[in-house]
Amino acid sequence: MGMHPKMTLSTPVEVQTRLEGIDTDLAELQNRMEDAAYRHFIAKREKEKAKATAFLTAKGSIAARNAIADVETATDGMEAEAQWESLRAKGRVLETRAMIGSALLKSQGRS
């Protein structure tokens, strides 16, 4: 994602320039998010399968078997999930910045 120089956003041209940068960042982020989502949901299914296998092979009560399965699979898919959540958060920030920029541009048009 690009770093943009600090702008005052006091003119419509500055706001428009910033919005164009945000649009570029969102376009680049989209591809990364699609890849991360794919990896996350594959890892999620693999974790569910590993948890079921761990449950079936564990000994003890149902509660104990659930606990064993949870412990054995607690970190499965963690990296893929963290990457997915991180990119989603970046996307929300960019969307918020775009909304603020649009509001600024609109208000500057009325001034």
DONU-505446 format. One record per residue: x negated, y negated, z of N, C-alpha, C, O, CB in turn; chain; residue in one letter; residue number from 1. Coordinates in steps of 0.001 Angstrom, whole numbers, always signed. Atoms other than C-alpha are relative to their C-alpha. Glycine has a CB too. Example, Ala and Ser with C-alpha at 12.3 -4.5 7.8 and 13.67 -1.06 7.14 Angstrom:
% DONU-505446
{site {-890,+1190,+0},{-12300,+4500,+7800},{-900,-1200,+0},{-1936,-1181,+665},{+992,-27,+1246},'A','a',1}
{site {+820,+1190,-60},{-13670,+1060,+7140},{+770,-1090,+730},{+261,-2198,+899},{-414,-462,-1415},'A','s',2}
***
This chain:
% DONU-505446
{site {-845,+1154,+0},{+0,+0,+0},{-893,-1219,+0},{-1898,-1272,+708},{+963,+4,+1201},'A','m',1}
{site {+826,+1183,+150},{-1344,-3377,-947},{+54,-920,+1195},{+1063,-1045,+1888},{+406,-746,-1212},'A','g',2}
{site {+63,+1037,-1020},{-2478,-5967,+1475},{+237,-1315,-721},{-375,-1580,-1756},{-1382,+7,+777},'A','m',3}
{site {-323,+1261,+621},{-1045,-9354,+666},{-600,-1121,+834},{-552,-1085,+2063},{+1525,-170,-151},'A','h',4}
{site {+545,+1117,-763},{-2766,-12604,+1576},{+1109,-710,+766},{+2268,-722,+350},{-728,-988,-928},'A','p',5}
{site {-970,+712,-832},{-1066,-14611,+4291},{+578,-1153,-803},{-159,-1949,-1385},{-655,-516,+1318},'A','k',6}
{site {-692,+1069,+712},{+1514,-16915,+2748},{+918,-700,+987},{+1330,-128,+1996},{+803,+549,-1227},'A','m',7}
{site {-901,+733,-892},{+3638,-19585,+4317},{+1454,+322,-298},{+2315,+174,+569},{-235,-1503,-122},'A','t',8}
{site {-1369,-290,+445},{+6736,-18540,+2366},{+891,-1231,+98},{+2091,-1125,+354},{+599,+1141,+826},'A','l',9}
{site {-760,+1243,-121},{+7786,-22185,+2379},{+564,-470,-1331},{+1318,-1442,-1378},{-870,-1081,+587},'A','s',10}
{site {-559,+375,+1303},{+8554,-22354,-1329},{+591,+1245,-657},{+182,+2367,-359},{-1092,-651,-921},'A','t',11}
{site {-577,-1147,+708},{+10687,-20168,-3589},{-1044,+807,-773},{-931,+2029,-861},{+1075,-475,-953},'A','p',12}
{site {+1032,-716,+757},{+7610,-19301,-5672},{-781,+943,+920},{-1056,+2083,+548},{-964,-1000,-686},'A','v',13}
{site {+719,-851,-947},{+5755,-17978,-2612},{+849,+1188,+431},{+355,+2312,+524},{-425,-808,+1224},'A','e',14}
{site {-898,-1088,-404},{+8770,-15953,-1518},{+159,+1001,-1133},{+119,+2209,-903},{+1378,-552,+420},'A','v',15}
{site {-152,-892,+1157},{+9259,-14547,-5021},{-1257,+837,-197},{-1170,+2031,-486},{+303,-810,-1278},'A','q',16}
{site {+1260,-732,+125},{+5581,-13594,-5188},{-82,+1105,+1050},{-474,+2234,+752},{-1200,-958,+136},'A','t',17}
{site {+25,-1006,-1075},{+5846,-11821,-1842},{+985,+1126,-294},{+661,+2297,-94},{+332,-651,+1363},'A','r',18}
{site {-992,-1035,+321},{+9023,-10001,-2930},{-496,+923,-1112},{-235,+2125,-1082},{+1329,-647,-412},'A','l',19}
{site {+552,-833,+1068},{+7276,-8790,-6072},{-1049,+964,+561},{-1127,+2119,+142},{-618,-882,-1110},'A','e',20}
{site {+981,-871,-651},{+4448,-7433,-3918},{+668,+1108,+790},{+222,+2255,+763},{-900,-809,+916},'A','g',21}
{site {-745,-1001,-776},{+6928,-5666,-1650},{+613,+1034,-941},{+621,+2227,-639},{+1107,-676,+859},'A','i',22}
{site {-577,-923,+982},{+8628,-4166,-4706},{-1058,+983,-496},{-784,+2174,-639},{+605,-780,-1188},'A','d',23}
{site {+1099,-872,+423},{+5276,-2805,-5885},{-336,+1010,+1091},{-507,+2199,+820},{-1247,-833,-353},'A','t',24}
{site {+291,-895,-1128},{+4557,-1387,-2425},{+1062,+1083,+142},{+737,+2244,+391},{-101,-799,+1300},'A','d',25}
{site {-1090,-978,-116},{+7977,+297,-2324},{-76,+1038,-1113},{+180,+2220,-881},{+1364,-708,-34},'A','l',26}
{site {+113,-944,+1120},{+7440,+1845,-5758},{-1118,+1011,+269},{-954,+2203,+13},{-268,-759,-1330},'A','a',27}
{site {+1104,-896,-325},{+4082,+3271,-4646},{+374,+931,+1154},{+35,+2114,+1146},{-1256,-807,+356},'A','e',28}
{site {-404,-781,-1160},{+5557,+4436,-1351},{+980,+1107,-376},{+956,+2187,+215},{+620,-905,+1047},'A','l',29}
{site {-1014,-982,+393},{+8400,+6264,-3089},{-630,+1330,-384},{-163,+2383,+48},{+833,-532,-1161},'A','q',30}
{site {+655,-1247,+411},{+6061,+8805,-4691},{-594,+729,+1198},{-465,+1948,+1315},{-1096,-286,-1035},'A','n',31}
{site {+594,-611,-1190},{+4228,+9407,-1422},{+1084,+586,+892},{+896,+1651,+1480},{-835,-1031,+783},'A','r',32}
{site {-1099,-499,-836},{+7556,+9798,+411},{+594,+1277,-575},{+927,+2199,+169},{+1094,-1064,+142},'A','m',33}
{site {-546,-1211,+621},{+8828,+12342,-2101},{-906,+1196,+271},{-430,+2282,+602},{+175,-201,-1519},'A','e',34}
{site {+946,-1082,-286},{+5678,+14418,-1685},{+50,+408,+1472},{+59,+1595,+1796},{-1424,-426,-378},'A','d',35}
{site {-29,-278,-1444},{+5790,+14106,+2116},{+1298,+708,+394},{+1285,+1623,+1219},{-154,-1310,+806},'A','a',36}
{site {-1280,-639,-300},{+9475,+15034,+2226},{-22,+1463,-433},{+440,+2340,+297},{+1157,-748,-696},'A','a',37}
{site {+94,-1374,+484},{+8830,+18124,+140},{-817,+850,+965},{-386,+1932,+1364},{-624,+37,-1405},'A','y',38}
{site {+866,-751,-919},{+5959,+19234,+2400},{+667,+186,+1365},{+577,+1257,+1965},{-1350,-720,+169},'A','r',39}
{site {-652,-82,-1312},{+7945,+18454,+5560},{+1100,+1050,+16},{+1165,+1858,+942},{+577,-1356,+389},'A','h',40}
{site {-1122,-931,-22},{+11023,+20437,+4598},{-427,+1442,-279},{+215,+2377,+199},{+1037,-428,-1011},'A','f',41}
{site {+567,-1349,+157},{+8964,+23416,+3402},{-554,+462,+1353},{-295,+1583,+1790},{-1128,+19,-1104},'A','i',42}
{site {+586,-346,-1310},{+7054,+23340,+6724},{+1093,+268,+1033},{+947,+1141,+1889},{-928,-1135,+497},'A','a',43}
{site {-1106,-182,-950},{+10337,+23043,+8624},{+605,+1403,-153},{+883,+2074,+841},{+1095,-1088,-217},'A','k',44}
{site {-559,-1338,+231},{+11698,+26214,+7007},{-978,+1079,+452},{-574,+2091,+1025},{+349,+192,-1489},'A','r',45}
{site {+1008,-963,-438},{+8428,+28036,+7639},{-33,+98,+1522},{-204,+1183,+2077},{-1385,-392,-535},'A','e',46}
{site {-18,+3,-1468},{+8579,+26987,+11302},{+1213,+769,+510},{+1101,+1555,+1451},{+13,-1450,+548},'A','k',47}
{site {-1207,-714,-412},{+12154,+28247,+11610},{-176,+1510,-147},{+254,+2279,+713},{+1205,-473,-821},'A','e',48}
{site {+236,-1426,+213},{+11106,+31603,+10151},{-984,+532,+1043},{-770,+1605,+1606},{-535,+258,-1430},'A','k',49}
{site {+994,-432,-996},{+8049,+31818,+12449},{+635,+80,+1390},{+324,+982,+2168},{-1212,-971,+21},'A','a',50}
{site {-660,-8,-1309},{+10223,+30969,+15451},{+911,+1225,+127},{+952,+1871,+1173},{+816,-1304,+208},'A','k',51}
{site {-879,-1174,-32},{+12730,+33672,+14551},{-817,+1282,+157},{-436,+2184,+903},{+858,+69,-1284},'A','a',52}
{site {+872,-1174,-116},{+9929,+36198,+14123},{-558,+114,+1411},{-589,+1203,+1984},{-1153,-75,-1022},'A','t',53}
{site {+541,-2,-1367},{+8391,+35197,+17460},{+1068,+419,+994},{+778,+1157,+1935},{-552,-1387,+372},'A','a',54}
{site {-1107,-372,-879},{+11781,+35535,+19141},{+249,+1503,-57},{+395,+2165,+971},{+1276,-766,-385},'A','f',55}
{site {-299,-1418,+176},{+12374,+38978,+17689},{-1089,+914,+564},{-801,+2033,+987},{+200,+298,-1462},'A','l',56}
{site {+1099,-841,-499},{+8947,+40263,+18760},{-298,-214,+1481},{-1049,+555,+2081},{-1251,-270,-801},'A','t',57}
{site {+252,+286,-1421},{+8982,+38725,+22251},{+773,+976,+883},{+1773,+1564,+470},{+394,-1461,+344},'A','a',58}
{site {-655,-879,-994},{+9923,+40732,+25340},{+615,-880,+1082},{+135,-1982,+1347},{-1025,+1031,+630},'A','k',59}
{site {-619,+702,-1110},{+12221,+39646,+28153},{+1427,-397,-297},{+2031,+55,-1269},{-798,-1215,+352},'A','g',60}
{site {-1375,+479,+168},{+15544,+37921,+28539},{+70,-912,-1228},{-950,-1304,-1795},{+490,-756,+1278},'A','s',61}
{site {-179,+899,+1149},{+17000,+35794,+25780},{-650,-1353,+276},{-1310,-1919,-595},{+1504,-187,-320},'A','i',62}
{site {+615,+1284,-353},{+15920,+32647,+27614},{-1521,+82,-70},{-2178,-831,-570},{+437,-435,+1405},'A','a',63}
{site {+1453,-173,+39},{+12395,+33998,+28009},{-493,+135,-1439},{-1525,-432,-1796},{-416,+1233,+820},'A','a',64}
{site {+384,-175,+1398},{+12239,+35044,+24358},{+73,-1329,-755},{-789,-1627,-1582},{+901,+1046,-675},'A','r',65}
{site {-97,+1338,+606},{+13442,+31582,+23285},{-1189,-867,+406},{-1773,-1561,-427},{+1319,-687,+412},'A','n',66}
{site {+1122,+797,-489},{+10781,+29962,+25456},{-1308,+435,-657},{-2115,-407,-1051},{-111,+113,+1525},'A','a',67}
{site {+1210,-521,+647},{+8056,+32202,+24035},{-47,-452,-1458},{-1086,-904,-1940},{-48,+1550,+87},'A','i',68}
{site {-60,+416,+1407},{+9186,+31459,+20479},{-260,-1499,-138},{-954,-1928,-1060},{+1369,+355,-610},'A','a',69}
{site {+246,+1449,+26},{+9237,+27715,+21232},{-1480,-318,+176},{-2038,-1135,-557},{+814,-698,+1096},'A','d',70}
{site {+1421,+238,-266},{+5705,+27807,+22648},{-847,+412,-1201},{-1766,-305,-1596},{-452,+768,+1259},'A','v',71}
{site {+799,-511,+1115},{+4369,+29870,+19763},{+115,-853,-1264},{-791,-841,-2098},{+415,+1414,-313},'A','e',72}
{site {-206,+765,+1244},{+5779,+27520,+17104},{+91,-1508,+223},{+434,-2250,-697},{+1262,+473,-688},'A','t',73}
{site {-186,+1417,-342},{+5755,+24143,+18868},{-725,-969,-932},{-199,-2038,-1242},{-464,-237,+1402},'A','a',74}
{site {+769,+924,+840},{+3088,+22607,+16660},{+40,+357,-1488},{-591,-322,-2299},{-1434,-32,+467},'A','t',75}
{site {-123,-364,+1417},{+3971,+24366,+13392},{+667,-1145,-762},{+1707,-1653,-342},{+817,+1323,-169},'A','d',76}
{site {-584,+1051,+833},{+4630,+21773,+10691},{-152,-1399,+552},{+408,-2346,-1},{+1432,+274,-202},'A','g',77}
{site {+113,+1292,-663},{+3617,+18933,+12985},{-594,-1076,-916},{-94,-2200,-960},{-850,+137,+1248},'A','m',78}
{site {+658,+987,+852},{+1319,+17209,+10499},{+917,-455,-1134},{+987,-1645,-1439},{-1295,+576,-573},'A','e',79}
{site {-915,+346,+1091},{+3845,+17344,+7658},{+1137,-880,+510},{+1533,-1834,-160},{+568,+1273,-656},'A','a',80}
{site {-1075,+805,-581},{+6579,+15973,+9928},{-505,-1396,+350},{+184,-2385,+103},{+575,+687,+1251},'A','e',81}
{site {+557,+1304,-368},{+4321,+13190,+11220},{-210,-866,-1235},{+84,-2061,-1209},{-1327,+173,+756},'A','a',82}
{site {+215,+762,+1239},{+3397,+12146,+7676},{+1332,-497,-549},{+1442,-1655,-953},{-727,+866,-1060},'A','q',83}
{site {-1337,+360,+494},{+7061,+12140,+6616},{+587,-1147,+828},{+1080,-2131,+276},{+945,+1230,+44},'A','w',84}
{site {-556,+1040,-867},{+8146,+10088,+9624},{-770,-1313,-130},{-174,-2390,-103},{-12,+465,+1455},'A','e',85}
{site {+826,+1195,+171},{+5248,+7669,+9183},{+370,-751,-1275},{+519,-1973,-1259},{-1481,+379,-27},'A','s',86}
{site {-364,+641,+1259},{+6127,+6994,+5569},{+1411,-560,+35},{+1675,-1615,-540},{-133,+981,-1143},'A','l',87}
{site {-1365,+536,-151},{+9805,+6592,+6420},{-22,-1315,+764},{+683,-2260,+407},{+910,+1016,+726},'A','r',88}
{site {+111,+1232,-791},{+8858,+3986,+9029},{-560,-1136,-856},{-71,-2264,-787},{-897,+227,+1240},'A','a',89}
{site {+562,+1022,+888},{+6719,+2118,+6485},{+1058,-497,-982},{+1145,-1692,-1265},{-1219,+557,-768},'A','k',90}
{site {-1072,+378,+925},{+9644,+2168,+4069},{+1017,-915,+652},{+1470,-1882,+39},{+696,+1236,-530},'A','g',91}
{site {-964,+861,-711},{+11989,+691,+6676},{-573,-1398,+210},{+144,-2391,+89},{+383,+623,+1361},'A','r',92}
{site {+638,+1305,-195},{+9484,-2088,+7398},{+23,-786,-1302},{+364,-1969,-1310},{-1453,+164,+504},'A','v',93}
{site {-6,+695,+1290},{+9152,-2921,+3710},{+1403,-445,-387},{+1582,-1547,-906},{-578,+898,-1089},'A','l',94}
{site {-1383,+382,+306},{+12927,-2909,+3261},{+435,-1191,+836},{+1123,-2080,+333},{+947,+1177,+238},'A','e',95}
{site {-330,+1129,-866},{+13305,-5261,+6224},{-677,-1261,-504},{-58,-2324,-559},{-415,+285,+1453},'A','t',96}
{site {+720,+1159,+525},{+10640,-7569,+4827},{+665,-510,-1273},{+755,-1719,-1485},{-1473,+355,-273},'A','r',97}
{site {-674,+401,+1235},{+12440,-7578,+1482},{+1306,-723,+305},{+1631,-1716,-346},{+268,+1223,-887},'A','a',98}
{site {-1251,+677,-375},{+15748,-8490,+3144},{-273,-1398,+542},{+444,-2345,+219},{+767,+826,+1049},'A','m',99}
{site {+361,+1310,-537},{+14076,-11325,+5044},{-413,-930,-1135},{-3,-2089,-1176},{-1137,+127,+1037},'A','i',100}
{site {+424,+813,+1146},{+12429,-12557,+1849},{+1180,-437,-844},{+1230,-1582,-1293},{-986,+769,-860},'A','g',101}
{site {-1196,+349,+779},{+15745,-12455,+6},{+815,-1075,+698},{+1325,-1993,+57},{+869,+1238,-238},'A','s',102}
{site {-733,+1009,-763},{+17414,-14420,+2791},{-718,-1352,-64},{-78,-2393,-207},{+166,+450,+1469},'A','a',103}
{site {+767,+1244,+110},{+14602,-16994,+2723},{+186,-633,-1375},{+399,-1840,-1488},{-1492,+263,+262},'A','l',104}
{site {-154,+500,+1362},{+14860,-17316,-1040},{+1387,-614,-196},{+1531,-1669,-814},{-231,+1131,-1015},'A','l',105}
{site {-1370,+502,+96},{+18615,-17765,-805},{+143,-1325,+748},{+747,-2266,+233},{+995,+1037,+557},'A','k',106}
{site {-117,+1246,-780},{+18327,-20414,+1925},{-784,-1139,-640},{-362,-2294,-581},{-492,+222,+1434},'A','s',107}
{site {+785,+1036,+660},{+15616,-22269,+13},{+728,-527,-1239},{+557,-1686,-1618},{-1385,+543,-386},'A','q',108}
{site {-792,+433,+1160},{+17936,-22384,-3006},{+1093,-974,+376},{+1552,-1754,-458},{+612,+1193,-688},'A','g',109}
{site {-1054,+907,-482},{+20503,-24223,-893},{-565,-1322,+515},{+165,-2297,+690},{+806,+676,+1107},'A','r',110}
{site {+612,+1212,-568},{+18009,-26774,+430},{-191,-1082,-1036},{-692,-2160,-717},{-1335,+330,+631},'A','s',111}
***
